[in-house]
Amino acid sequence: MRRLLRWFIRSLINLVAHVDIHGIEHVPASGAFVIATNHLGILDIVMAYYVLDRWDLFILVAEKWEKVGWIRWLGKQLNFIFIDRFNPDLKALRATIERMRQGQVLVIAPEGTRSRTGALIAGKLGGSYLAARAGFPIIPVAITGTEDKTILGNIKHLKRSPITLTAGPTFTLPPLPSRNRELALKKYTDEIMCRIAALLPKQYWGVYAEHPRLMELLKS
């Protein structure tokens, strides 16, 4: 079933899009790590399975999608963890930490929802909390071209959409301090989001366009 599903995912994406992949050399061939990406459209959910020949990936998906039958089915096949975005979800947290200890790969979109403008919106603290608690390397990945409106519009005109995936060098977050955790999480979240922004064209920088950390990363 999984081989068939991967074939279907790749065939579908190749049918509707032309995908350019950059920075694949930054992605470890094995072991646990975190993929942190921006979120533009529903197609983002399966892009990791399109690129990587690994089945030990798992994705955090907003709990509202669990009510959609085909996404719930897809989640069973692709190891989704449905998470409450608005309240502490200890069950999802425990499952995430346990899977990473088993060597699996966590895929997160720190923004928590699709950007309606295409540009980056503010990252939520939950993603950086999970990444910091897990303690594994983080790979920032920038996606362009997967906006739902763009994909659907091009399909109607029988055109393939250009999609670009760009991975940056891995980095790690320090352990969470015992005090001022919210301040630390804000800093960690900005670090993740600015590393994603540094891989994106300027028009995608959004709320991070003037962030000092992004300027620093662009100069390095």
Secondary structure as UniProt FT lines:
FT   HELIX           2..16
FT   STRAND          17..22
FT   HELIX           24..26
FT   STRAND          34..37
FT   TURN            42..43
FT   HELIX           44..51
FT   STRAND          57..62
FT   HELIX           63..67
FT   HELIX           69..78
FT   STRAND          80..83
FT   HELIX           90..101
FT   TURN            102..103
FT   STRAND          105..108
FT   TURN            110..111
FT   HELIX           125..134
FT   STRAND          138..144
FT   HELIX           148..156
FT   TURN            157..158
FT   STRAND          161..167
FT   HELIX           181..197
FT   TURN            198..199
FT   HELIX           202..204
FT   HELIX           206..208
FT   TURN            209..210
FT   HELIX           212..219
//
